[in-house]
């Protein structure tokens, strides 16, 4: 039998709420830098924000076409 050490926090750090908020805030800043309007970014879920950041060039072109 195992000792359970492989899942201890010292072995594998737990996800922390503060780090999650920091990452989400950074992702929102990245979307704003790509040209997405702030009003739209506020309405997006965190999952939608992450999906948009998977293809940043596509998002940049899409919003450049709408703005320009």
CHARMM-style PDB file with segment names, atoms N, HN, CA, C and O in Angstrom:
ATOM      1  N   UNK     1       0.829  -1.187   0.000  1.00  0.00      PROA
ATOM      2  CA  UNK     1       0.000   0.000   0.000  1.00  0.00      PROA
ATOM      3  C   UNK     1       0.874   1.251   0.000  1.00  0.00      PROA
ATOM      4  O   UNK     1       2.008   1.247   0.480  1.00  0.00      PROA
ATOM      5  N   UNK     2       0.313   2.307  -0.548  1.00  0.00      PROA
ATOM      6  HN  UNK     2      -0.607   2.310  -0.938  1.00  0.00      PROA
ATOM      7  CA  UNK     2       1.050   3.564  -0.585  1.00  0.00      PROA
ATOM      8  C   UNK     2       0.937   4.320   0.722  1.00  0.00      PROA
ATOM      9  O   UNK     2       0.085   4.035   1.563  1.00  0.00      PROA
ATOM     10  N   UNK     3       1.809   5.278   0.866  1.00  0.00      PROA
ATOM     11  HN  UNK     3       2.502   5.510   0.182  1.00  0.00      PROA
ATOM     12  CA  UNK     3       1.805   6.068   2.100  1.00  0.00      PROA
ATOM     13  C   UNK     3       0.972   7.338   1.957  1.00  0.00      PROA
ATOM     14  O   UNK     3       0.736   8.033   2.946  1.00  0.00      PROA
ATOM     15  N   UNK     4       0.523   7.654   0.736  1.00  0.00      PROA
ATOM     16  HN  UNK     4       0.715   7.090  -0.067  1.00  0.00      PROA
ATOM     17  CA  UNK     4      -0.277   8.856   0.521  1.00  0.00      PROA
ATOM     18  C   UNK     4       0.550  10.108   0.324  1.00  0.00      PROA
ATOM     19  O   UNK     4       0.002  11.204   0.207  1.00  0.00      PROA
ATOM     20  N   UNK     5       1.866   9.957   0.287  1.00  0.00      PROA
ATOM     21  HN  UNK     5       2.311   9.067   0.383  1.00  0.00      PROA
ATOM     22  CA  UNK     5       2.726  11.140   0.149  1.00  0.00      PROA
ATOM     23  C   UNK     5       2.640  11.772  -1.228  1.00  0.00      PROA
ATOM     24  O   UNK     5       2.893  12.967  -1.376  1.00  0.00      PROA
ATOM     25  N   UNK     6       2.285  10.984  -2.242  1.00  0.00      PROA
ATOM     26  HN  UNK     6       2.079  10.012  -2.122  1.00  0.00      PROA
ATOM     27  CA  UNK     6       2.308  11.518  -3.607  1.00  0.00      PROA
ATOM     28  C   UNK     6       1.272  12.620  -3.821  1.00  0.00      PROA
ATOM     29  O   UNK     6       1.397  13.418  -4.750  1.00  0.00      PROA
ATOM     30  N   UNK     7       0.257  12.666  -2.972  1.00  0.00      PROA
ATOM     31  HN  UNK     7       0.155  12.018  -2.217  1.00  0.00      PROA
ATOM     32  CA  UNK     7      -0.777  13.693  -3.131  1.00  0.00      PROA
ATOM     33  C   UNK     7      -0.712  14.760  -2.043  1.00  0.00      PROA
ATOM     34  O   UNK     7      -1.624  15.579  -1.925  1.00  0.00      PROA
ATOM     35  N   UNK     8       0.334  14.760  -1.263  1.00  0.00      PROA
ATOM     36  HN  UNK     8       1.075  14.095  -1.359  1.00  0.00      PROA
ATOM     37  CA  UNK     8       0.484  15.775  -0.227  1.00  0.00      PROA
ATOM     38  C   UNK     8       0.772  17.129  -0.872  1.00  0.00      PROA
ATOM     39  O   UNK     8       1.357  17.186  -1.953  1.00  0.00      PROA
ATOM     40  N   UNK     9       0.372  18.206  -0.225  1.00  0.00      PROA
ATOM     41  HN  UNK     9      -0.103  18.160   0.654  1.00  0.00      PROA
ATOM     42  CA  UNK     9       0.544  19.540  -0.802  1.00  0.00      PROA
ATOM     43  C   UNK     9       2.015  19.884  -0.997  1.00  0.00      PROA
ATOM     44  O   UNK     9       2.356  20.622  -1.921  1.00  0.00      PROA
ATOM     45  N   UNK    10       2.891  19.363  -0.147  1.00  0.00      PROA
ATOM     46  HN  UNK    10       2.614  18.763   0.603  1.00  0.00      PROA
ATOM     47  CA  UNK    10       4.313  19.660  -0.306  1.00  0.00      PROA
ATOM     48  C   UNK    10       4.878  18.990  -1.550  1.00  0.00      PROA
ATOM     49  O   UNK    10       5.847  19.473  -2.137  1.00  0.00      PROA
ATOM     50  N   UNK    11       4.272  17.880  -1.949  1.00  0.00      PROA
ATOM     51  HN  UNK    11       3.486  17.487  -1.472  1.00  0.00      PROA
ATOM     52  CA  UNK    11       4.718  17.183  -3.147  1.00  0.00      PROA
ATOM     53  C   UNK    11       4.137  17.844  -4.390  1.00  0.00      PROA
ATOM     54  O   UNK    11       4.836  18.065  -5.378  1.00  0.00      PROA
ATOM     55  N   UNK    12       2.859  18.150  -4.325  1.00  0.00      PROA
ATOM     56  HN  UNK    12       2.291  17.970  -3.522  1.00  0.00      PROA
ATOM     57  CA  UNK    12       2.140  18.714  -5.464  1.00  0.00      PROA
ATOM     58  C   UNK    12       1.305  19.865  -4.921  1.00  0.00      PROA
ATOM     59  O   UNK    12       0.293  19.629  -4.260  1.00  0.00      PROA
ATOM     60  N   UNK    13       1.700  21.083  -5.182  1.00  0.00      PROA
ATOM     61  HN  UNK    13       2.522  21.274  -5.719  1.00  0.00      PROA
ATOM     62  CA  UNK    13       1.054  22.228  -4.541  1.00  0.00      PROA
ATOM     63  C   UNK    13      -0.413  22.346  -4.947  1.00  0.00      PROA
ATOM     64  O   UNK    13      -0.775  22.082  -6.094  1.00  0.00      PROA
ATOM     65  N   UNK    14      -1.236  22.739  -4.008  1.00  0.00      PROA
ATOM     66  HN  UNK    14      -0.942  22.953  -3.077  1.00  0.00      PROA
ATOM     67  CA  UNK    14      -2.667  22.901  -4.258  1.00  0.00      PROA
ATOM     68  C   UNK    14      -2.916  24.207  -5.007  1.00  0.00      PROA
ATOM     69  O   UNK    14      -2.151  25.164  -4.890  1.00  0.00      PROA
ATOM     70  N   UNK    15      -3.994  24.225  -5.771  1.00  0.00      PROA
ATOM     71  HN  UNK    15      -4.615  23.447  -5.866  1.00  0.00      PROA
ATOM     72  CA  UNK    15      -4.376  25.460  -6.451  1.00  0.00      PROA
ATOM     73  C   UNK    15      -4.921  26.421  -5.410  1.00  0.00      PROA
ATOM     74  O   UNK    15      -5.724  26.044  -4.557  1.00  0.00      PROA
ATOM     75  N   UNK    16      -4.481  27.648  -5.491  1.00  0.00      PROA
ATOM     76  HN  UNK    16      -3.829  27.954  -6.184  1.00  0.00      PROA
ATOM     77  CA  UNK    16      -4.856  28.619  -4.470  1.00  0.00      PROA
ATOM     78  C   UNK    16      -5.765  29.694  -5.068  1.00  0.00      PROA
ATOM     79  O   UNK    16      -5.538  30.140  -6.192  1.00  0.00      PROA
ATOM     80  N   UNK    17      -6.786  30.109  -4.328  1.00  0.00      PROA
ATOM     81  HN  UNK    17      -6.971  29.746  -3.415  1.00  0.00      PROA
ATOM     82  CA  UNK    17      -7.733  31.118  -4.843  1.00  0.00      PROA
ATOM     83  C   UNK    17      -7.068  32.427  -5.245  1.00  0.00      PROA
ATOM     84  O   UNK    17      -7.466  33.045  -6.232  1.00  0.00      PROA
ATOM     85  N   UNK    18      -6.064  32.852  -4.495  1.00  0.00      PROA
ATOM     86  HN  UNK    18      -5.741  32.350  -3.694  1.00  0.00      PROA
ATOM     87  CA  UNK    18      -5.393  34.110  -4.820  1.00  0.00      PROA
ATOM     88  C   UNK    18      -4.682  34.010  -6.166  1.00  0.00      PROA
ATOM     89  O   UNK    18      -4.732  34.943  -6.968  1.00  0.00      PROA
ATOM     90  N   UNK    19      -4.023  32.887  -6.413  1.00  0.00      PROA
ATOM     91  HN  UNK    19      -3.983  32.130  -5.762  1.00  0.00      PROA
ATOM     92  CA  UNK    19      -3.339  32.695  -7.692  1.00  0.00      PROA
ATOM     93  C   UNK    19      -4.342  32.630  -8.843  1.00  0.00      PROA
ATOM     94  O   UNK    19      -4.071  33.135  -9.932  1.00  0.00      PROA
ATOM     95  N   UNK    20      -5.494  32.013  -8.604  1.00  0.00      PROA
ATOM     96  HN  UNK    20      -5.715  31.603  -7.719  1.00  0.00      PROA
ATOM     97  CA  UNK    20      -6.527  31.927  -9.633  1.00  0.00      PROA
ATOM     98  C   UNK    20      -7.018  33.323 -10.002  1.00  0.00      PROA
ATOM     99  O   UNK    20      -7.169  33.641 -11.181  1.00  0.00      PROA
ATOM    100  N   UNK    21      -7.268  34.156  -8.990  1.00  0.00      PROA
ATOM    101  HN  UNK    21      -7.145  33.898  -8.032  1.00  0.00      PROA
ATOM    102  CA  UNK    21      -7.705  35.537  -9.263  1.00  0.00      PROA
ATOM    103  C   UNK    21      -6.638  36.313 -10.020  1.00  0.00      PROA
ATOM    104  O   UNK    21      -6.956  37.102 -10.909  1.00  0.00      PROA
ATOM    105  N   UNK    22      -5.374  36.094  -9.672  1.00  0.00      PROA
ATOM    106  HN  UNK    22      -5.115  35.453  -8.950  1.00  0.00      PROA
ATOM    107  CA  UNK    22      -4.279  36.777 -10.354  1.00  0.00      PROA
ATOM    108  C   UNK    22      -4.226  36.362 -11.825  1.00  0.00      PROA
ATOM    109  O   UNK    22      -4.068  37.204 -12.708  1.00  0.00      PROA
ATOM    110  N   UNK    23      -4.360  35.055 -12.082  1.00  0.00      PROA
ATOM    111  HN  UNK    23      -4.488  34.370 -11.364  1.00  0.00      PROA
ATOM    112  CA  UNK    23      -4.339  34.564 -13.464  1.00  0.00      PROA
ATOM    113  C   UNK    23      -5.511  35.114 -14.263  1.00  0.00      PROA
ATOM    114  O   UNK    23      -5.337  35.530 -15.408  1.00  0.00      PROA
ATOM    115  N   UNK    24      -6.699  35.122 -13.675  1.00  0.00      PROA
ATOM    116  HN  UNK    24      -6.840  34.784 -12.745  1.00  0.00      PROA
ATOM    117  CA  UNK    24      -7.880  35.623 -14.382  1.00  0.00      PROA
ATOM    118  C   UNK    24      -7.739  37.105 -14.704  1.00  0.00      PROA
ATOM    119  O   UNK    24      -8.119  37.547 -15.788  1.00  0.00      PROA
ATOM    120  N   UNK    25      -7.196  37.868 -13.768  1.00  0.00      PROA
ATOM    121  HN  UNK    25      -6.887  37.508 -12.888  1.00  0.00      PROA
ATOM    122  CA  UNK    25      -6.987  39.303 -13.986  1.00  0.00      PROA
ATOM    123  C   UNK    25      -5.992  39.532 -15.127  1.00  0.00      PROA
ATOM    124  O   UNK    25      -6.187  40.419 -15.957  1.00  0.00      PROA
ATOM    125  N   UNK    26      -4.935  38.734 -15.162  1.00  0.00      PROA
ATOM    126  HN  UNK    26      -4.777  38.013 -14.487  1.00  0.00      PROA
ATOM    127  CA  UNK    26      -3.932  38.838 -16.216  1.00  0.00      PROA
ATOM    128  C   UNK    26      -4.534  38.483 -17.575  1.00  0.00      PROA
ATOM    129  O   UNK    26      -4.231  39.130 -18.577  1.00  0.00      PROA
ATOM    130  N   UNK    27      -5.382  37.461 -17.610  1.00  0.00      PROA
ATOM    131  HN  UNK    27      -5.628  36.936 -16.795  1.00  0.00      PROA
ATOM    132  CA  UNK    27      -6.009  37.054 -18.863  1.00  0.00      PROA
ATOM    133  C   UNK    27      -6.941  38.141 -19.390  1.00  0.00      PROA
ATOM    134  O   UNK    27      -7.020  38.354 -20.600  1.00  0.00      PROA
ATOM    135  N   UNK    28      -7.644  38.827 -18.501  1.00  0.00      PROA
ATOM    136  HN  UNK    28      -7.580  38.654 -17.518  1.00  0.00      PROA
ATOM    137  CA  UNK    28      -8.524  39.923 -18.914  1.00  0.00      PROA
ATOM    138  C   UNK    28      -7.692  41.054 -19.511  1.00  0.00      PROA
ATOM    139  O   UNK    28      -8.078  41.644 -20.520  1.00  0.00      PROA
ATOM    140  N   UNK    29      -6.554  41.357 -18.894  1.00  0.00      PROA
ATOM    141  HN  UNK    29      -6.240  40.877 -18.075  1.00  0.00      PROA
ATOM    142  CA  UNK    29      -5.675  42.404 -19.428  1.00  0.00      PROA
ATOM    143  C   UNK    29      -5.167  42.034 -20.814  1.00  0.00      PROA
ATOM    144  O   UNK    29      -5.047  42.896 -21.685  1.00  0.00      PROA
ATOM    145  N   UNK    30      -4.870  40.757 -21.021  1.00  0.00      PROA
ATOM    146  HN  UNK    30      -4.968  40.057 -20.313  1.00  0.00      PROA
ATOM    147  CA  UNK    30      -4.399  40.310 -22.331  1.00  0.00      PROA
ATOM    148  C   UNK    30      -5.479  40.490 -23.389  1.00  0.00      PROA
ATOM    149  O   UNK    30      -5.187  40.903 -24.511  1.00  0.00      PROA
ATOM    150  N   UNK    31      -6.729  40.181 -23.037  1.00  0.00      PROA
ATOM    151  HN  UNK    31      -6.967  39.846 -22.126  1.00  0.00      PROA
ATOM    152  CA  UNK    31      -7.825  40.368 -23.997  1.00  0.00      PROA
ATOM    153  C   UNK    31      -8.019  41.839 -24.332  1.00  0.00      PROA
ATOM    154  O   UNK    31      -8.241  42.187 -25.492  1.00  0.00      PROA
ATOM    155  N   UNK    32      -7.939  42.702 -23.330  1.00  0.00      PROA
ATOM    156  HN  UNK    32      -7.759  42.419 -22.388  1.00  0.00      PROA
ATOM    157  CA  UNK    32      -8.082  44.139 -23.579  1.00  0.00      PROA
ATOM    158  C   UNK    32      -6.968  44.637 -24.489  1.00  0.00      PROA
ATOM    159  O   UNK    32      -7.200  45.498 -25.338  1.00  0.00      PROA
ATOM    160  N   UNK    33      -5.762  44.104 -24.322  1.00  0.00      PROA
ATOM    161  HN  UNK    33      -5.573  43.405 -23.632  1.00  0.00      PROA
ATOM    162  CA  UNK    33      -4.638  44.502 -25.169  1.00  0.00      PROA
ATOM    163  C   UNK    33      -4.840  44.040 -26.611  1.00  0.00      PROA
ATOM    164  O   UNK    33      -4.293  44.640 -27.536  1.00  0.00      PROA
ATOM    165  N   UNK    34      -5.620  42.980 -26.806  1.00  0.00      PROA
ATOM    166  HN  UNK    34      -6.065  42.493 -26.055  1.00  0.00      PROA
ATOM    167  CA  UNK    34      -5.894  42.488 -28.159  1.00  0.00      PROA
ATOM    168  C   UNK    34      -6.968  43.311 -28.863  1.00  0.00      PROA
ATOM    169  O   UNK    34      -7.207  43.129 -30.057  1.00  0.00      PROA
ATOM    170  N   UNK    35      -7.614  44.217 -28.129  1.00  0.00      PROA
ATOM    171  HN  UNK    35      -7.419  44.366 -27.160  1.00  0.00      PROA
ATOM    172  CA  UNK    35      -8.596  45.092 -28.752  1.00  0.00      PROA
ATOM    173  C   UNK    35     -10.042  44.742 -28.463  1.00  0.00      PROA
ATOM    174  O   UNK    35     -10.948  45.340 -29.045  1.00  0.00      PROA
ATOM    175  N   UNK    36     -10.277  43.789 -27.581  1.00  0.00      PROA
ATOM    176  HN  UNK    36      -9.541  43.303 -27.109  1.00  0.00      PROA
ATOM    177  CA  UNK    36     -11.654  43.422 -27.234  1.00  0.00      PROA
ATOM    178  C   UNK    36     -12.223  44.506 -26.316  1.00  0.00      PROA
ATOM    179  O   UNK    36     -11.554  44.906 -25.363  1.00  0.00      PROA
ATOM    180  N   UNK    37     -13.431  44.989 -26.578  1.00  0.00      PROA
ATOM    181  HN  UNK    37     -13.974  44.665 -27.353  1.00  0.00      PROA
ATOM    182  CA  UNK    37     -14.014  46.046 -25.741  1.00  0.00      PROA
ATOM    183  C   UNK    37     -14.209  45.587 -24.293  1.00  0.00      PROA
ATOM    184  O   UNK    37     -14.541  44.432 -24.030  1.00  0.00      PROA
ATOM    185  N   UNK    38     -13.997  46.507 -23.377  1.00  0.00      PROA
ATOM    186  HN  UNK    38     -13.727  47.446 -23.591  1.00  0.00      PROA
ATOM    187  CA  UNK    38     -14.096  46.178 -21.954  1.00  0.00      PROA
ATOM    188  C   UNK    38     -15.506  45.734 -21.576  1.00  0.00      PROA
ATOM    189  O   UNK    38     -15.674  44.863 -20.723  1.00  0.00      PROA
ATOM    190  N   UNK    39     -16.513  46.324 -22.202  1.00  0.00      PROA
ATOM    191  HN  UNK    39     -16.376  47.032 -22.895  1.00  0.00      PROA
ATOM    192  CA  UNK    39     -17.896  45.943 -21.898  1.00  0.00      PROA
ATOM    193  C   UNK    39     -18.145  44.473 -22.228  1.00  0.00      PROA
ATOM    194  O   UNK    39     -18.870  43.782 -21.512  1.00  0.00      PROA
ATOM    195  N   UNK    40     -17.543  44.007 -23.308  1.00  0.00      PROA
ATOM    196  HN  UNK    40     -16.954  44.568 -23.890  1.00  0.00      PROA
ATOM    197  CA  UNK    40     -17.731  42.603 -23.683  1.00  0.00      PROA
ATOM    198  C   UNK    40     -16.940  41.675 -22.772  1.00  0.00      PROA
ATOM    199  O   UNK    40     -17.417  40.601 -22.407  1.00  0.00      PROA
ATOM    200  N   UNK    41     -15.729  42.092 -22.403  1.00  0.00      PROA
ATOM    201  HN  UNK    41     -15.342  42.966 -22.700  1.00  0.00      PROA
ATOM    202  CA  UNK    41     -14.882  41.251 -21.557  1.00  0.00      PROA
ATOM    203  C   UNK    41     -15.550  41.018 -20.208  1.00  0.00      PROA
ATOM    204  O   UNK    41     -15.455  39.927 -19.647  1.00  0.00      PROA
ATOM    205  N   UNK    42     -16.218  42.026 -19.691  1.00  0.00      PROA
ATOM    206  HN  UNK    42     -16.296  42.913 -20.147  1.00  0.00      PROA
ATOM    207  CA  UNK    42     -16.894  41.884 -18.387  1.00  0.00      PROA
ATOM    208  C   UNK    42     -18.013  40.858 -18.434  1.00  0.00      PROA
ATOM    209  O   UNK    42     -18.307  40.215 -17.426  1.00  0.00      PROA
ATOM    210  N   UNK    43     -18.644  40.695 -19.601  1.00  0.00      PROA
ATOM    211  HN  UNK    43     -18.406  41.217 -20.420  1.00  0.00      PROA
ATOM    212  CA  UNK    43     -19.759  39.755 -19.728  1.00  0.00      PROA
ATOM    213  C   UNK    43     -19.287  38.315 -19.917  1.00  0.00      PROA
ATOM    214  O   UNK    43     -20.060  37.380 -19.707  1.00  0.00      PROA
ATOM    215  N   UNK    44     -18.031  38.128 -20.309  1.00  0.00      PROA
ATOM    216  HN  UNK    44     -17.403  38.888 -20.479  1.00  0.00      PROA
ATOM    217  CA  UNK    44     -17.526  36.784 -20.591  1.00  0.00      PROA
ATOM    218  C   UNK    44     -17.302  35.989 -19.314  1.00  0.00      PROA
ATOM    219  O   UNK    44     -16.975  36.543 -18.265  1.00  0.00      PROA
ATOM    220  N   UNK    45     -17.485  34.681 -19.426  1.00  0.00      PROA
ATOM    221  HN  UNK    45     -17.750  34.230 -20.279  1.00  0.00      PROA
ATOM    222  CA  UNK    45     -17.123  33.794 -18.324  1.00  0.00      PROA
ATOM    223  C   UNK    45     -15.621  33.546 -18.386  1.00  0.00      PROA
ATOM    224  O   UNK    45     -14.980  33.838 -19.395  1.00  0.00      PROA
ATOM    225  N   UNK    46     -15.065  33.010 -17.309  1.00  0.00      PROA
ATOM    226  HN  UNK    46     -15.586  32.772 -16.489  1.00  0.00      PROA
ATOM    227  CA  UNK    46     -13.625  32.748 -17.299  1.00  0.00      PROA
ATOM    228  C   UNK    46     -13.251  31.708 -18.346  1.00  0.00      PROA
ATOM    229  O   UNK    46     -12.173  31.777 -18.936  1.00  0.00      PROA
ATOM    230  N   UNK    47     -14.136  30.748 -18.576  1.00  0.00      PROA
ATOM    231  HN  UNK    47     -15.012  30.692 -18.097  1.00  0.00      PROA
ATOM    232  CA  UNK    47     -13.869  29.728 -19.591  1.00  0.00      PROA
ATOM    233  C   UNK    47     -13.824  30.362 -20.981  1.00  0.00      PROA
ATOM    234  O   UNK    47     -12.968  30.017 -21.797  1.00  0.00      PROA
ATOM    235  N   UNK    48     -14.743  31.283 -21.248  1.00  0.00      PROA
ATOM    236  HN  UNK    48     -15.438  31.563 -20.585  1.00  0.00      PROA
ATOM    237  CA  UNK    48     -14.770  31.960 -22.541  1.00  0.00      PROA
ATOM    238  C   UNK    48     -13.518  32.806 -22.738  1.00  0.00      PROA
ATOM    239  O   UNK    48     -12.989  32.883 -23.847  1.00  0.00      PROA
ATOM    240  N   UNK    49     -13.041  33.438 -21.673  1.00  0.00      PROA
ATOM    241  HN  UNK    49     -13.471  33.375 -20.772  1.00  0.00      PROA
ATOM    242  CA  UNK    49     -11.814  34.243 -21.751  1.00  0.00      PROA
ATOM    243  C   UNK    49     -10.643  33.350 -22.138  1.00  0.00      PROA
ATOM    244  O   UNK    49      -9.852  33.702 -23.013  1.00  0.00      PROA
ATOM    245  N   UNK    50     -10.531  32.198 -21.489  1.00  0.00      PROA
ATOM    246  HN  UNK    50     -11.173  31.912 -20.779  1.00  0.00      PROA
ATOM    247  CA  UNK    50      -9.433  31.275 -21.791  1.00  0.00      PROA
ATOM    248  C   UNK    50      -9.514  30.762 -23.221  1.00  0.00      PROA
ATOM    249  O   UNK    50      -8.491  30.627 -23.891  1.00  0.00      PROA
ATOM    250  N   UNK    51     -10.729  30.473 -23.694  1.00  0.00      PROA
ATOM    251  HN  UNK    51     -11.560  30.583 -23.150  1.00  0.00      PROA
ATOM    252  CA  UNK    51     -10.892  29.987 -25.062  1.00  0.00      PROA
ATOM    253  C   UNK    51     -10.489  31.051 -26.076  1.00  0.00      PROA
ATOM    254  O   UNK    51      -9.893  30.734 -27.105  1.00  0.00      PROA
ATOM    255  N   UNK    52     -10.811  32.309 -25.793  1.00  0.00      PROA
ATOM    256  HN  UNK    52     -11.296  32.567 -24.957  1.00  0.00      PROA
ATOM    257  CA  UNK    52     -10.433  33.384 -26.713  1.00  0.00      PROA
ATOM    258  C   UNK    52      -8.921  33.566 -26.758  1.00  0.00      PROA
ATOM    259  O   UNK    52      -8.369  33.919 -27.800  1.00  0.00      PROA
ATOM    260  N   UNK    53      -8.248  33.327 -25.634  1.00  0.00      PROA
ATOM    261  HN  UNK    53      -8.696  33.041 -24.787  1.00  0.00      PROA
ATOM    262  CA  UNK    53      -6.800  33.510 -25.587  1.00  0.00      PROA
ATOM    263  C   UNK    53      -6.037  32.344 -26.209  1.00  0.00      PROA
ATOM    264  O   UNK    53      -4.816  32.409 -26.357  1.00  0.00      PROA
ATOM    265  N   UNK    54      -6.747  31.283 -26.573  1.00  0.00      PROA
ATOM    266  HN  UNK    54      -7.739  31.231 -26.453  1.00  0.00      PROA
ATOM    267  CA  UNK    54      -6.070  30.166 -27.245  1.00  0.00      PROA
ATOM    268  C   UNK    54      -5.580  30.585 -28.625  1.00  0.00      PROA
ATOM    269  O   UNK    54      -4.553  30.098 -29.096  1.00  0.00      PROA
ATOM    270  N   UNK    55      -6.317  31.494 -29.278  1.00  0.00      PROA
ATOM    271  HN  UNK    55      -7.152  31.890 -28.896  1.00  0.00      PROA
ATOM    272  CA  UNK    55      -5.962  31.959 -30.626  1.00  0.00      PROA
ATOM    273  C   UNK    55      -5.903  33.482 -30.626  1.00  0.00      PROA
ATOM    274  O   UNK    55      -6.807  34.130 -31.154  1.00  0.00      PROA
ATOM    275  N   UNK    56      -4.853  34.069 -30.042  1.00  0.00      PROA
ATOM    276  HN  UNK    56      -4.119  33.543 -29.613  1.00  0.00      PROA
ATOM    277  CA  UNK    56      -4.811  35.530 -29.922  1.00  0.00      PROA
ATOM    278  C   UNK    56      -4.783  36.264 -31.262  1.00  0.00      PROA
ATOM    279  O   UNK    56      -5.366  37.342 -31.382  1.00  0.00      PROA
ATOM    280  N   UNK    57      -4.119  35.700 -32.267  1.00  0.00      PROA
ATOM    281  HN  UNK    57      -3.646  34.825 -32.169  1.00  0.00      PROA
ATOM    282  CA  UNK    57      -4.063  36.377 -33.572  1.00  0.00      PROA
ATOM    283  C   UNK    57      -5.442  36.440 -34.209  1.00  0.00      PROA
ATOM    284  O   UNK    57      -5.808  37.441 -34.825  1.00  0.00      PROA
ATOM    285  N   UNK    58      -6.198  35.372 -34.057  1.00  0.00      PROA
ATOM    286  HN  UNK    58      -5.901  34.559 -33.556  1.00  0.00      PROA
ATOM    287  CA  UNK    58      -7.556  35.334 -34.601  1.00  0.00      PROA
ATOM    288  C   UNK    58      -8.425  36.392 -33.928  1.00  0.00      PROA
ATOM    289  O   UNK    58      -9.201  37.076 -34.596  1.00  0.00      PROA
ATOM    290  N   UNK    59      -8.300  36.527 -32.619  1.00  0.00      PROA
ATOM    291  HN  UNK    59      -7.670  35.971 -32.076  1.00  0.00      PROA
ATOM    292  CA  UNK    59      -9.078  37.521 -31.872  1.00  0.00      PROA
ATOM    293  C   UNK    59      -8.665  38.926 -32.285  1.00  0.00      PROA
ATOM    294  O   UNK    59      -9.517  39.797 -32.462  1.00  0.00      PROA
ATOM    295  N   UNK    60      -7.366  39.152 -32.441  1.00  0.00      PROA
ATOM    296  HN  UNK    60      -6.674  38.445 -32.298  1.00  0.00      PROA
ATOM    297  CA  UNK    60      -6.874  40.478 -32.836  1.00  0.00      PROA
ATOM    298  C   UNK    60      -7.425  40.868 -34.208  1.00  0.00      PROA
ATOM    299  O   UNK    60      -7.886  41.993 -34.393  1.00  0.00      PROA
ATOM    300  N   UNK    61      -7.377  39.935 -35.175  1.00  0.00      PROA
ATOM    301  HN  UNK    61      -7.002  39.020 -35.024  1.00  0.00      PROA
ATOM    302  CA  UNK    61      -7.893  40.221 -36.516  1.00  0.00      PROA
ATOM    303  C   UNK    61      -9.399  40.481 -36.489  1.00  0.00      PROA
ATOM    304  O   UNK    61      -9.897  41.378 -37.168  1.00  0.00      PROA
ATOM    305  N   UNK    62     -10.112  39.684 -35.695  1.00  0.00      PROA
ATOM    306  HN  UNK    62      -9.707  38.955 -35.144  1.00  0.00      PROA
ATOM    307  CA  UNK    62     -11.568  39.816 -35.608  1.00  0.00      PROA
ATOM    308  C   UNK    62     -11.965  41.196 -35.094  1.00  0.00      PROA
ATOM    309  O   UNK    62     -12.858  41.831 -35.654  1.00  0.00      PROA
ATOM    310  N   UNK    63     -11.309  41.663 -34.034  1.00  0.00      PROA
ATOM    311  HN  UNK    63     -10.584  41.146 -33.579  1.00  0.00      PROA
ATOM    312  CA  UNK    63     -11.677  42.952 -33.455  1.00  0.00      PROA
ATOM    313  C   UNK    63     -11.099  44.115 -34.241  1.00  0.00      PROA
ATOM    314  O   UNK    63     -11.646  45.217 -34.192  1.00  0.00      PROA
ATOM    315  N   UNK    64     -10.005  43.899 -34.965  1.00  0.00      PROA
ATOM    316  HN  UNK    64      -9.560  43.004 -35.005  1.00  0.00      PROA
ATOM    317  CA  UNK    64      -9.470  44.953 -35.825  1.00  0.00      PROA
ATOM    318  C   UNK    64     -10.445  45.211 -36.974  1.00  0.00      PROA
ATOM    319  O   UNK    64     -10.636  46.356 -37.384  1.00  0.00      PROA
ATOM    320  N   UNK    65     -11.061  44.142 -37.493  1.00  0.00      PROA
ATOM    321  HN  UNK    65     -10.905  43.212 -37.159  1.00  0.00      PROA
ATOM    322  CA  UNK    65     -12.020  44.284 -38.586  1.00  0.00      PROA
ATOM    323  C   UNK    65     -13.280  45.007 -38.113  1.00  0.00      PROA
ATOM    324  O   UNK    65     -13.849  45.813 -38.849  1.00  0.00      PROA
ATOM    325  N   UNK    66     -13.716  44.718 -36.878  1.00  0.00      PROA
ATOM    326  HN  UNK    66     -13.254  44.063 -36.280  1.00  0.00      PROA
ATOM    327  CA  UNK    66     -14.927  45.359 -36.362  1.00  0.00      PROA
ATOM    328  C   UNK    66     -14.683  46.816 -35.995  1.00  0.00      PROA
ATOM    329  O   UNK    66     -15.578  47.650 -36.131  1.00  0.00      PROA
ATOM    330  N   UNK    67     -13.476  47.125 -35.530  1.00  0.00      PROA
ATOM    331  HN  UNK    67     -12.749  46.448 -35.419  1.00  0.00      PROA
ATOM    332  CA  UNK    67     -13.167  48.498 -35.121  1.00  0.00      PROA
ATOM    333  C   UNK    67     -12.713  49.361 -36.292  1.00  0.00      PROA
ATOM    334  O   UNK    67     -12.882  50.580 -36.271  1.00  0.00      PROA
ATOM    335  N   UNK    68     -12.143  48.736 -37.302  1.00  0.00      PROA
ATOM    336  HN  UNK    68     -12.006  47.745 -37.319  1.00  0.00      PROA
ATOM    337  CA  UNK    68     -11.560  49.516 -38.384  1.00  0.00      PROA
ATOM    338  C   UNK    68     -12.265  49.410 -39.654  1.00  0.00      PROA
ATOM    339  OT1 UNK    68     -11.859  50.028 -40.638  1.00  0.00      PROA
TER     340      UNK     68
END
